[in-house]
Amino acid sequence: MAQMHGTAQRPFDETVQELRRVAGEQGWAFAEGESTPHLLEFKKGLSWFSWGSQLHVDVTPGGPTETGITVTTSETWSLADWGRGKRSAIALLEGVGATRI
């Protein structure tokens, strides 16, 4: 499990749309039924090393042109994360142009 924080220099709605677009490009499926306007859930299925991975993305308006992003990763079941969660969180933050804090 990993948790990374960042700030995007764009309005809340634009940030949410960009997070959904970038996550999809990175192979994450949006779990609409498990998401809310401020908490986006993304999933990846079975791989050689994991029974599935999740990204929980908490999006917080910080002003008219700033949005806070917290990405928390988790595995359904795996022997070890081997840093995949941290790399996934960083890739998502960098993909939307967020500054890591």
C-alpha positions as CSV (number, residue, x, y, z in Angstrom):
1,M,0.0,0.0,0.0
2,A,1.2,3.5,-0.8
3,Q,-0.2,7.0,-0.4
4,M,0.9,10.0,-2.4
5,H,-0.3,13.6,-2.3
6,G,-0.3,16.2,-5.0
7,T,-1.8,19.5,-6.2
8,A,-3.2,20.2,-9.7
9,Q,-3.3,23.8,-10.9
10,R,-6.8,23.5,-12.5
11,P,-10.4,23.6,-11.3
12,F,-12.0,20.6,-9.5
13,D,-14.2,19.4,-12.4
14,E,-11.3,19.6,-14.9
15,T,-9.1,17.7,-12.5
16,V,-11.7,14.9,-12.1
17,Q,-12.1,14.5,-15.9
18,E,-8.3,14.5,-16.4
19,L,-7.8,11.9,-13.6
20,R,-10.4,9.6,-15.3
21,R,-8.8,10.1,-18.7
22,V,-5.2,9.5,-17.6
23,A,-6.1,6.5,-15.4
24,G,-7.9,4.9,-18.3
25,E,-4.8,5.4,-20.5
26,Q,-2.7,3.8,-17.8
27,G,-4.9,0.7,-17.9
28,W,-7.2,1.4,-14.9
29,A,-10.9,0.7,-15.1
30,F,-13.1,3.4,-13.4
31,A,-15.4,1.8,-10.8
32,E,-18.4,4.1,-11.2
33,G,-20.6,2.3,-8.7
34,E,-18.0,2.6,-6.0
35,S,-17.1,6.3,-6.7
36,T,-18.4,9.6,-5.5
37,P,-17.8,13.1,-6.8
38,H,-14.8,13.4,-4.4
39,L,-13.6,9.8,-4.3
40,L,-12.7,8.1,-7.5
41,E,-12.1,4.3,-7.5
42,F,-10.0,2.6,-10.2
43,K,-9.2,-1.1,-10.5
44,K,-6.9,-3.5,-12.4
45,G,-7.6,-7.2,-12.5
46,L,-5.6,-10.3,-12.0
47,S,-1.9,-10.4,-12.9
48,W,1.0,-12.8,-12.4
49,F,1.8,-11.0,-9.1
50,S,-1.6,-9.9,-7.7
51,W,-5.2,-10.8,-7.4
52,G,-6.1,-7.2,-8.3
53,S,-5.1,-3.6,-7.6
54,Q,-7.1,-0.6,-6.6
55,L,-6.4,3.2,-6.7
56,H,-8.5,5.3,-4.3
57,V,-8.3,8.9,-5.4
58,D,-9.5,11.6,-3.0
59,V,-10.1,14.9,-4.9
60,T,-10.5,18.1,-2.8
61,P,-11.2,21.6,-4.2
62,G,-8.6,24.0,-3.0
63,G,-9.8,27.1,-4.7
64,P,-11.0,28.2,-8.1
65,T,-7.8,27.0,-9.9
66,E,-6.3,24.4,-7.5
67,T,-7.3,20.9,-6.6
68,G,-5.8,18.6,-4.0
69,I,-5.3,14.9,-4.9
70,T,-4.5,12.0,-2.6
71,V,-3.9,8.6,-4.2
72,T,-4.0,5.6,-2.0
73,T,-3.2,2.2,-3.5
74,S,-4.2,-1.3,-2.3
75,E,-3.9,-4.9,-3.4
76,T,-6.8,-7.4,-3.2
77,W,-4.2,-10.0,-2.4
78,S,-0.5,-10.4,-3.3
79,L,2.7,-11.7,-1.8
80,A,4.3,-8.3,-2.0
81,D,3.6,-5.0,-3.6
82,W,7.3,-4.6,-4.8
83,G,6.7,-0.9,-5.2
84,R,4.0,-1.2,-7.8
85,G,1.5,0.9,-5.7
86,K,3.9,3.8,-5.3
87,R,4.9,3.8,-9.0
88,S,1.2,3.7,-10.0
89,A,0.3,6.6,-7.7
90,I,3.3,8.7,-9.0
91,A,2.4,7.9,-12.6
92,L,-1.2,9.1,-12.1
93,L,-0.1,12.3,-10.4
94,E,2.5,13.0,-13.0
95,G,0.0,12.1,-15.8
96,V,-2.4,14.8,-14.7
97,G,0.4,17.4,-14.2
98,A,0.1,17.5,-10.4
99,T,2.9,18.7,-8.2
100,R,3.7,16.1,-5.6
101,I,3.7,17.3,-2.0
